[in-house]
Amino acid sequence: MAAANENSTEAEPQYLHVLSAFLAMEPVDSVIALARKCSGGSFTESIQRLLWETCVQAAANGNSSYAKRLLKKLINEVELKKGEVLDEVYEEYALHMSTASKEDALVKENIRITKFISFLFPEVGLYKHPSCPSSRKLVVPLQCSLNMLEGDTGCSIWPSSLFLSEFVLSYPELFTDKSCFEVGSGVGLVGICLAHVKAKKVILTDGDLLTLSNMKLNLERNHLNYDDKLLKQPGEAENTQRVKCIHLPWETASDSEVSEYRPDIVLGADVIYDPACFPHLLRVLVALLRRPIKRDNGSFETENRATTLQGRSPAVAYIASVIRNADTFNAFLTLVDQMNLSITDLTEELKPPYELLPYMHSYDRSKVRLFSISSR
């Protein structure tokens, strides 16, 4: 899907939410509702032309099935209000209908689509914010899956991942010049945001090789260098920022392997879901949070709140999660306590001050909780 044409209606501020929702492939009802709102309750020629232009772009970039659904909804809404539908809208929909069977077959074969997640910074307050681009808009293209529940969860965009990304962009001072390690990185959205706020090192991990492969593709699409190893590449400058991609199944990861990474900050989105995985996940977190410190005599000592290296703050994990089942979450809390870790709910204290995804009606940030986990 092409970027917005700055010379067309798309560039006008009042249509920014509509365009952003379309590019993120929000439910068509949400896009239509935003379009109606920004045009005063009716579907003016300018808003119809905007939707037609973006549908043409979508079709050219492989998202024609979504474009067809949106055009159908637009035509129905305009006709319902006895309005006049643009000829271009009718013609584009007719073109989609003539190739419908072929398009539907392609959708069934390829359930991967590209969504563009637009983080919109408000004009007041955050304009000079370190993570705010001069355009006040950060657009992240992501290849992801239409199958959120049928074995392709690692390639889907989940609410907790969106929340954690907003958190990173809203509080860049927590992550700038820090070594950051994410468990269960999925499509790579949080890692891309960490790179944007200039984290010193970004290490992304996942236990599924197909998810890891898709993540690397997304890093490339966002112009980020990645490496499968932690070694500096020949000829690479010391200050070159690279994102590391590591295959790390929690069940088989050894404590010695994990403890070598020694991050300042650990992040995880929606990792509190399967009680069978909790012991493995928490063992990994313990190894990451209790960083070994090399002393002058060559010996190693485990870092905790009482022993930090050169005044460096102890490592902390930020976990964003939707609590879908109270019993599952209570089981997680019990294991956290047994493994001598502390957990704190920071949702209200560190709630992002601005909604950077105001157009995304499918994302209910009120259901996501933010926790910090640290060694006692």
Disulfide bonds with the S-S distance in Angstrom:
none
